[in-house]
Amino acid sequence: MVAQIDQFDRKILALLQEDARLTNGDLSERVNLSPSQCSRRRQRLEDEGFIRAYRAVLDRDRLGFSLVNMVTVTLATHNRDNARRFAELVSRLPEVQEAHALTGEMDYILKVITPDLKSLAEFVNDVLLPHESVQHVKTAIVLQTLKESAALPLG
């Protein structure tokens, strides 16, 4: 169910997902509300869970994590316990930036960040493949990222 928010809330959310460092004064100038109204609205949006967190977006390449990999995983058996074990494994792995359960041939797709090919090989061979829940792993190295965004299309 989509919660009811008005055009001011949407504009505040759109601006904050673009730049979370905006002050209530900055927001007030851009949405034509007073700083106190923006403050109350921001607090309500946080309290109601529309804003889950504020974070910095780090430069992957500058920090030595230049290899982006898409890893598909097929589970050994398809039951709730095996899926839970795999989910627990993935939640502990800092290299995994995203993990999605899929329909179709593969069970999961992971976005995995590594510094180099050697690290990717170690991740697959020493972490994923030996895990009891995993049957098969396929990797694809991203050659070029055309778009990368966590922003929602708020209009």
Short mmCIF file of the C-alpha atoms (twelve columns), coordinates in Angstrom:
data_MODEL
# 
_entry.id   MODEL 
# 
loop_
_atom_site.group_PDB 
_atom_site.id 
_atom_site.type_symbol 
_atom_site.label_atom_id 
_atom_site.label_alt_id 
_atom_site.label_comp_id 
_atom_site.label_asym_id 
_atom_site.label_seq_id 
_atom_site.Cartn_x 
_atom_site.Cartn_y 
_atom_site.Cartn_z 
_atom_site.pdbx_PDB_model_num 
ATOM 1   C CA . MET A 1   0.000  0.000   0.000   1 
ATOM 2   C CA . VAL A 2   1.382  3.386   -1.000  1 
ATOM 3   C CA . ALA A 3   1.071  5.927   1.793   1 
ATOM 4   C CA . GLN A 4   -0.442 9.333   1.212   1 
ATOM 5   C CA . ILE A 5   2.102  12.106  0.852   1 
ATOM 6   C CA . ASP A 6   1.549  15.446  -0.802  1 
ATOM 7   C CA . GLN A 7   3.495  17.348  -3.472  1 
ATOM 8   C CA . PHE A 8   5.623  19.129  -0.844  1 
ATOM 9   C CA . ASP A 9   6.618  15.820  0.751   1 
ATOM 10  C CA . ARG A 10  7.499  14.388  -2.670  1 
ATOM 11  C CA . LYS A 11  9.609  17.422  -3.519  1 
ATOM 12  C CA . ILE A 12  11.407 17.229  -0.150  1 
ATOM 13  C CA . LEU A 13  12.096 13.524  -0.680  1 
ATOM 14  C CA . ALA A 14  13.321 14.103  -4.248  1 
ATOM 15  C CA . LEU A 15  15.676 16.861  -3.106  1 
ATOM 16  C CA . LEU A 16  17.018 14.854  -0.166  1 
ATOM 17  C CA . GLN A 17  17.721 11.762  -2.238  1 
ATOM 18  C CA . GLU A 18  19.711 14.024  -4.557  1 
ATOM 19  C CA . ASP A 19  21.610 15.682  -1.677  1 
ATOM 20  C CA . ALA A 20  20.973 14.518  1.888   1 
ATOM 21  C CA . ARG A 21  23.097 17.358  3.269   1 
ATOM 22  C CA . LEU A 22  20.452 19.975  2.451   1 
ATOM 23  C CA . THR A 23  19.450 21.991  5.489   1 
ATOM 24  C CA . ASN A 24  15.848 22.851  6.280   1 
ATOM 25  C CA . GLY A 25  16.683 26.369  5.100   1 
ATOM 26  C CA . ASP A 26  17.888 25.001  1.745   1 
ATOM 27  C CA . LEU A 27  14.750 22.890  1.432   1 
ATOM 28  C CA . SER A 28  12.468 25.794  2.323   1 
ATOM 29  C CA . GLU A 29  13.881 27.895  -0.523  1 
ATOM 30  C CA . ARG A 30  13.351 25.099  -3.035  1 
ATOM 31  C CA . VAL A 31  9.863  23.954  -2.014  1 
ATOM 32  C CA . ASN A 32  8.442  27.331  -0.943  1 
ATOM 33  C CA . LEU A 33  7.710  26.406  2.658   1 
ATOM 34  C CA . SER A 34  9.169  27.873  5.834   1 
ATOM 35  C CA . PRO A 35  12.225 26.198  7.395   1 
ATOM 36  C CA . SER A 36  10.095 25.132  10.382  1 
ATOM 37  C CA . GLN A 37  7.501  23.515  8.088   1 
ATOM 38  C CA . CYS A 38  10.299 21.698  6.239   1 
ATOM 39  C CA . SER A 39  11.765 20.566  9.551   1 
ATOM 40  C CA . ARG A 40  8.410  19.166  10.729  1 
ATOM 41  C CA . ARG A 41  7.792  17.467  7.390   1 
ATOM 42  C CA . ARG A 42  11.306 15.966  7.307   1 
ATOM 43  C CA . GLN A 43  10.908 14.683  10.858  1 
ATOM 44  C CA . ARG A 44  7.515  13.140  10.004  1 
ATOM 45  C CA . LEU A 45  8.940  11.526  6.852   1 
ATOM 46  C CA . GLU A 46  11.748 10.048  8.970   1 
ATOM 47  C CA . ASP A 47  9.384  8.925   11.752  1 
ATOM 48  C CA . GLU A 48  7.000  7.273   9.269   1 
ATOM 49  C CA . GLY A 49  9.853  5.432   7.543   1 
ATOM 50  C CA . PHE A 50  9.826  7.225   4.190   1 
ATOM 51  C CA . ILE A 51  13.424 8.230   4.906   1 
ATOM 52  C CA . ARG A 52  15.243 5.156   6.202   1 
ATOM 53  C CA . ALA A 53  18.802 6.508   6.379   1 
ATOM 54  C CA . TYR A 54  21.252 9.136   5.231   1 
ATOM 55  C CA . ARG A 55  24.564 7.991   3.762   1 
ATOM 56  C CA . ALA A 56  27.534 9.126   1.776   1 
ATOM 57  C CA . VAL A 57  28.095 7.666   -1.692  1 
ATOM 58  C CA . LEU A 58  31.742 6.624   -1.856  1 
ATOM 59  C CA . ASP A 59  33.881 6.414   -4.977  1 
ATOM 60  C CA . ARG A 60  34.431 2.712   -5.571  1 
ATOM 61  C CA . ASP A 61  37.419 3.154   -7.905  1 
ATOM 62  C CA . ARG A 62  39.277 5.607   -5.671  1 
ATOM 63  C CA . LEU A 63  38.895 3.177   -2.775  1 
ATOM 64  C CA . GLY A 64  40.251 0.226   -4.769  1 
ATOM 65  C CA . PHE A 65  37.036 -1.665  -5.540  1 
ATOM 66  C CA . SER A 66  37.032 -1.266  -9.303  1 
ATOM 67  C CA . LEU A 67  35.657 -4.680  -10.267 1 
ATOM 68  C CA . VAL A 68  31.859 -4.945  -10.322 1 
ATOM 69  C CA . ASN A 69  30.521 -8.469  -10.752 1 
ATOM 70  C CA . MET A 70  27.091 -9.964  -11.256 1 
ATOM 71  C CA . VAL A 71  26.975 -13.396 -9.695  1 
ATOM 72  C CA . THR A 72  24.056 -15.761 -10.193 1 
ATOM 73  C CA . VAL A 73  23.503 -18.561 -7.723  1 
ATOM 74  C CA . THR A 74  21.448 -21.738 -7.889  1 
ATOM 75  C CA . LEU A 75  20.664 -23.402 -4.585  1 
ATOM 76  C CA . ALA A 76  21.445 -27.052 -3.917  1 
ATOM 77  C CA . THR A 77  17.899 -27.746 -2.741  1 
ATOM 78  C CA . HIS A 78  14.800 -25.601 -2.853  1 
ATOM 79  C CA . ASN A 79  13.373 -25.413 0.613   1 
ATOM 80  C CA . ARG A 80  12.853 -22.720 3.210   1 
ATOM 81  C CA . ASP A 81  15.810 -23.736 5.414   1 
ATOM 82  C CA . ASN A 82  18.262 -23.686 2.525   1 
ATOM 83  C CA . ALA A 83  17.020 -20.285 1.369   1 
ATOM 84  C CA . ARG A 84  17.346 -18.986 4.948   1 
ATOM 85  C CA . ARG A 85  20.931 -20.311 5.219   1 
ATOM 86  C CA . PHE A 86  21.853 -18.620 1.954   1 
ATOM 87  C CA . ALA A 87  20.231 -15.335 3.034   1 
ATOM 88  C CA . GLU A 88  22.180 -15.465 6.302   1 
ATOM 89  C CA . LEU A 89  25.429 -16.039 4.381   1 
ATOM 90  C CA . VAL A 90  24.794 -13.127 2.027   1 
ATOM 91  C CA . SER A 91  23.885 -10.769 4.868   1 
ATOM 92  C CA . ARG A 92  27.369 -11.312 6.383   1 
ATOM 93  C CA . LEU A 93  29.321 -10.629 3.193   1 
ATOM 94  C CA . PRO A 94  30.437 -6.997  2.785   1 
ATOM 95  C CA . GLU A 95  31.394 -7.622  -0.863  1 
ATOM 96  C CA . VAL A 96  27.719 -8.175  -1.697  1 
ATOM 97  C CA . GLN A 97  26.107 -4.814  -2.376  1 
ATOM 98  C CA . GLU A 98  22.801 -6.193  -3.619  1 
ATOM 99  C CA . ALA A 99  21.124 -9.587  -3.481  1 
ATOM 100 C CA . HIS A 100 17.875 -10.433 -5.239  1 
ATOM 101 C CA . ALA A 101 15.794 -13.622 -5.348  1 
ATOM 102 C CA . LEU A 102 14.723 -14.387 -8.915  1 
ATOM 103 C CA . THR A 103 12.137 -16.305 -10.836 1 
ATOM 104 C CA . GLY A 104 13.365 -18.555 -13.605 1 
ATOM 105 C CA . GLU A 105 16.536 -20.575 -14.055 1 
ATOM 106 C CA . MET A 106 18.716 -18.907 -11.396 1 
ATOM 107 C CA . ASP A 107 17.638 -18.499 -7.793  1 
ATOM 108 C CA . TYR A 108 19.592 -15.347 -6.892  1 
ATOM 109 C CA . ILE A 109 21.604 -12.587 -8.467  1 
ATOM 110 C CA . LEU A 110 24.232 -10.758 -6.447  1 
ATOM 111 C CA . LYS A 111 26.042 -7.517  -7.169  1 
ATOM 112 C CA . VAL A 112 29.521 -8.144  -5.799  1 
ATOM 113 C CA . ILE A 113 32.332 -5.595  -5.550  1 
ATOM 114 C CA . THR A 114 35.952 -6.776  -5.482  1 
ATOM 115 C CA . PRO A 115 39.323 -5.089  -5.943  1 
ATOM 116 C CA . ASP A 116 40.493 -7.525  -8.635  1 
ATOM 117 C CA . LEU A 117 39.996 -10.888 -10.358 1 
ATOM 118 C CA . LYS A 118 41.957 -12.756 -7.690  1 
ATOM 119 C CA . SER A 119 39.593 -11.463 -5.006  1 
ATOM 120 C CA . LEU A 120 36.585 -12.439 -7.123  1 
ATOM 121 C CA . ALA A 121 37.972 -15.963 -7.567  1 
ATOM 122 C CA . GLU A 122 38.579 -16.266 -3.818  1 
ATOM 123 C CA . PHE A 123 35.076 -15.000 -3.080  1 
ATOM 124 C CA . VAL A 124 33.473 -17.544 -5.424  1 
ATOM 125 C CA . ASN A 125 35.753 -20.515 -4.653  1 
ATOM 126 C CA . ASP A 126 36.313 -19.999 -0.929  1 
ATOM 127 C CA . VAL A 127 33.033 -18.423 0.194   1 
ATOM 128 C CA . LEU A 128 30.115 -19.178 -2.131  1 
ATOM 129 C CA . LEU A 129 30.838 -22.606 -3.612  1 
ATOM 130 C CA . PRO A 130 31.772 -24.357 -0.342  1 
ATOM 131 C CA . HIS A 131 28.580 -23.166 1.367   1 
ATOM 132 C CA . GLU A 132 26.115 -25.994 1.982   1 
ATOM 133 C CA . SER A 133 23.199 -24.136 0.403   1 
ATOM 134 C CA . VAL A 134 24.907 -23.435 -2.955  1 
ATOM 135 C CA . GLN A 135 24.926 -25.779 -5.928  1 
ATOM 136 C CA . HIS A 136 26.019 -23.612 -8.857  1 
ATOM 137 C CA . VAL A 137 27.549 -20.160 -9.357  1 
ATOM 138 C CA . LYS A 138 28.028 -18.120 -12.547 1 
ATOM 139 C CA . THR A 139 29.903 -14.844 -12.677 1 
ATOM 140 C CA . ALA A 140 29.796 -11.953 -15.118 1 
ATOM 141 C CA . ILE A 141 32.196 -9.040  -14.879 1 
ATOM 142 C CA . VAL A 142 30.696 -5.628  -15.579 1 
ATOM 143 C CA . LEU A 143 32.627 -3.969  -18.396 1 
ATOM 144 C CA . GLN A 144 30.936 -0.582  -18.153 1 
ATOM 145 C CA . THR A 145 28.264 0.902   -15.900 1 
ATOM 146 C CA . LEU A 146 25.842 2.967   -17.970 1 
ATOM 147 C CA . LYS A 147 23.648 4.003   -15.050 1 
ATOM 148 C CA . GLU A 148 23.815 3.457   -11.336 1 
ATOM 149 C CA . SER A 149 21.298 5.043   -9.012  1 
ATOM 150 C CA . ALA A 150 19.358 4.317   -5.879  1 
ATOM 151 C CA . ALA A 151 17.026 7.272   -6.514  1 
ATOM 152 C CA . LEU A 152 13.321 6.571   -6.791  1 
ATOM 153 C CA . PRO A 153 11.412 8.238   -9.682  1 
ATOM 154 C CA . LEU A 154 9.356  10.633  -7.570  1 
ATOM 155 C CA . GLY A 155 8.480  12.875  -10.502 1 
# 
